[in-house]
Amino acid sequence: MKKTTNNIFLNPSNNALLSCLVIGVAAPITANADNIDNIIEDFTAKASIYDDKNGIHIVDKVAVYHRKNKKAAVDWKLKAHDYEFHGEKNADVYDGNTIIGEITKEFNEYISSQLSVGAVFITNHRTKLTSKFTNYNAKVTVKPNKKVAINVEHGEDLLFKEAIIQDDNNKLVSAETSRLSGSWRAGKRVIIEGSSQYRELSDGNYSRHHRAAALYGISPDTPWVWLGVEAQSLSYDDKKSNYWSPEDYESHAVILSSNFNVNKRLSVNVNGNINRSKEKGYDWASGSGVTVGAKYKISEKTSINAHASYTESSRESEAWHGKSAGVSITVTDF
């Protein structure tokens, strides 16, 4: 049965509930402020623009109000997020806008939570049709000690942020996702990571993605270099013709992650992997990927970020190549 996505902002009772939620959270935040100067000091804003050669254009604007109650050891954060998207898929051109409200609460040094609720509007220029969706995400992070972190999250969103995917009726595909992830700093030079993700797509498909990795810190401090091994598996219930949906896929890789400062203003990061993968019904194949990024601080409030990546892999025994490059400008506290 095909899953439908409802827009809660069209329902007055849900809209009132959301208003009560925001008011209920805002009250303890503003109550902790001594005066208007404290409120202004605890407010920050951030904006970035991203473009790449694949026709993706993103304008991301975020406003954050952050207030910490030291006596109660409670950290509240209100975030308003406006995400504008432009993308191209074959003959279709899409423009999208996402408006998200986010609340973060740190109960103590061990437990924190995050809740975001928003609305997504996507317009297809060819058909002149505008689709409305709602998205949400709830996340709880538990840190029993300084070496272990566990994340549990659940949410629903469109897939256009990852790729513009259409179902058999040319409608954009959304997904409801549950994810469990964690990391363990087993030693100064050893990190263990793992995650399991379950996803139900609006076209009736269902996927499972599992990942495990072990990293060794060749240089655990700045500049840092980490080398490790990684194993992943991906499976879908149904094989679709309009997007890659393998019945059973596994990958084993050697991975490298590094970051270093060239000078006080410029930092560079390099990530890469060499892997062997297998899809059910096909032979083993080799692949690799590399991503190079750089961040240049123009001032304390403004920075330029650039990245380029290239990936070689195999899908259904055919070579697949992925390329992306982008530049973003970020301004904070303006």
N, C-alpha and C positions, 0 to 999 in steps of 0.2 A: 504494500500500500504506500502510495507516494506521500511524503511528509509535507505539510504546508507550514508556512512561516507567517505568524500573525504579527501585526504592528501594534504593540501595546499602547503607543501614543495616540491611537485612534479610539481607545477605550477610556471614557472619563474616569471610571473607578480606578483603573490602573494608573492613570495620570495623577490622580489625587494621592494615591499610595506612594508614587515616586516623589511627589512634592513633600509629603510628610517625612519620607526618608531623608531628603536633603535638609529640611528644616531641623529634624532631630539631630543630625550630625553637626550642622552649622552652629547650633546653640552652644554645645560645650566648647567648641573651638573659639568662638568670639568671646565667650565668658572668660576664657583664660587670658585674653589680651588686656593689657593695662590701659591702653589708649589707642587712638587712631594711628599713631606712629608705629606701634607694634604690628598692627594689621598690615600696614603698607610694607613694612620691612619683611614680613613673612610671605609676601606675595611675589611670585616670579613668573616670567613668561618666556616662551621659547618658540622660535619659528624656524622652519627649514624648507628648502626647495630642492627637489630631486628630479633629475632627468636622466634617461639612458637612451641608447641607440635603438632599443626595441619599441620605442613609441610610448614609454611609460613616463608620465609626469605627475609628481606628487607635491602638494603644498601641505605641510603639516604645522599646525599651530596649537600650542598647548599653554594654558594658564593654570598655575598651581598656587593654592593657598596652603601653607604648611605651618602648623602650630603645635608646639610640644609642651605638654604639661609635665614638668620635671617632678612635681610632688607626687603625681599619680602614676608616673612612668608610662604615660600614654602619649603616643605620637599620632596625630590626626593629619590627614592630607586630603584636600579636595582638589580635583583636577577636572578642567573642562578642555576637551580635546576636539579640534576641528580638523578633519582629514579630507582633502580634496584630491580626487584621483582622475587621471585621463589615461585611457589605454586603447589599443587597437587589436582587433582579432579578425583576420581575414578581411572581409568587406565591411565589418562593423567597427564603429568607433563609439567608445563609451566614455561618458563623463560621470563621475560619482562624487558624492559628498557624504561624509560620515561625521555625525556630531555625537560625542561621547562624554558622559559625566562619570568621573571615577572617584571612589572613596577608598583611602588606604588607612588602616589603623594598626599600629604596633602596640599590642597589649603589654608586652614586656620584651626582654631580650631573646626570648625563646619562641614566641608566637606572634605572627602578623597576618593580616588578611587584606584582601583587595577585592573590590566589587566595582564593575563598570557596566553601565547600561547606555545604549545609544540607538540612534536611528540611521539607516543607510538609504540613500536615494541614488539610483543608477538610471541614466538616460541613454538609450540607444539612438544615435543620430540618424541611422538609416530608417528605422521603423517609427521614430518619434515617440516611442513608448517609454514611460518612466516607471520603474519598479521601486517599491518601498519595502524595506526589510527592517527588522529589529536585530540588534546584536547585544550580547551580554557576555560577561566572563566573571567567574568567581574563583578566587585563588586563596589558599591558606598555605603559609610557609611555617614549618616547624624546625627549629634549630636546637636540638637537645643539648648540644655543646658546640664549641667553636670549630669542630672538625666535620660535623655532619649537618646537612641541610636537606629537608624533604619538602617537596611541593605537591599539592593536590589541587587540580583545577578542572573546571567544567565551564563550557561556554558554547555559544553559537554565533557564526558569522559567515559572510560570503567568502568565497575563495578568490575574489578578484585581487586581493592583496598578494596572493601567491602566483596566480595565473588566471586569465579570463577563461572560465570553463562553462560551457553550455550543455544542457541536457538534450535529449532527443527532440524536445519541443522548442528548442532555441531559447530556453529560459536559463538565466544564470543559476549556477549551482551553489547552494549554501551547505554548511555542515555543522553538526552538533558534535563537539569534541570533548572527551574526557581524557585527562592525562595525569600520570603519576611519574614524578622524576625525583632524582636525588643525587647527591654528591658526598663523597667521603674523602677528607684529606687524611689519608692513612699515615702520611709522614710528611716531612718538609718537602720532599721531592716526589711524592706519590699521591696521585688523585685518581679516585675511582668514580665513574659516572654511570648512570643508567636511567632509562625512561621507558614507559609503556603508554601508547596512545591508542585510543579506540575512537573511531569516527563514523558517524552515520550521515550520509549525504542525502540531500533533498530529492535526488533522483532514485532513491531506494537502495543505493549501493551502501556497502559497509566495509571499512578497512581497519586493519590492525598494523601498528608500526612499533617495533621494539628495538632498542639500542643499548649497547653496553660498551664502555671504553675504559681503558687504563692508561694513564699518562705518567711519564717520568720527567721530572724537571732537570734538564741538563743545566739550565741556569734559572732557578726558581725566583730570583729577585730581578729587579730592573737593571739592565735589559733581560727579559725572560724568554726562555726557549723551552718548549715542552714537546716531547716525542712520545708517541704511544701507539696502541693498537685499538681497533674499533670493529665491532660486529653489529650488523643491522639486519632486520627482516621486515618485509612488507607484503601484505596479502589483502586481496579484495574478494568479496563474495561473488561479484559479477564482473565479467570482462566487458568493458565499454569501448566502443569504436572512437568516441570523441575525446577520450583522454586515456593516458597510460594507466592501466589498472591490472597489474599482474596477479595471477592466482596465487603464486608463491614465488617470492624473490628474496635472495639473501646476498649480503655483501660483507667482505672482510678486508680491512684496510690498515695500512700504516699511515698514521697522521702526524702532522707537524703544525705547531702553533707558536708564533713568536711575536714579540712587540718590543720595540726599542726606540729611544729618543735620539734623534739626529742632533738636535740642539734644544734650546729652551722653548722654541715655538713649534718645531716640527717633530712628529712622531710617526713611525711606520710600523705596520703589522703585516705579516706574511703567514698565510695558512695554506696547507697543501695536503694531498693524500694520494697514495697509490693503492689501487684496490683490485680485487678479483671478485666477480659477481656471477650469480647463476639464477636464471629464471626457469621455472618449471616448463619442461618440454624443449629446452634449448641447452646448448653447451656452455661451459664456463667461459667468461670473457674478462679481459683486462680493461682497466679504466684508470683515470687520474684526474686531478683537479687542483687548481691553484687560485688563490684570491690574494690580491695585494691591495692594501689600503693605506691611506695617509691622512693625517689631521694636522692642519696648520692653524695656529692661533694668531689671528690678526691683532686681537686685543683680548682683554680679560672677558669681554662679553661676546666676542664674535670669532667664529672659526669656520674654516673651509674643510670639508671632508670629501675625499675622492676614493673610489674603489674600482677595481677591474677584476673580473674572474673568467676562467675558462675551464670547462669540464668536458671530458671524454668518457663515454660509457656505452653500454649496449642495451637496447630495448628490443625484445623479440628477435634477438640475434642480428639486429641491424645496428650499425654505428650511430650513435647519437652525440651531438656536440651542442654545448650550451655556452653562450657568451653573454656577458652583461658588463656595463660600465656606467658609472654615474657620479655626479658631483652634487653635493648639498652644501648650503650655507646655513649656519645656525647662529641665531642671535638670542641671547638670554638677558633677562633683567632690563628690558627696554621700556 
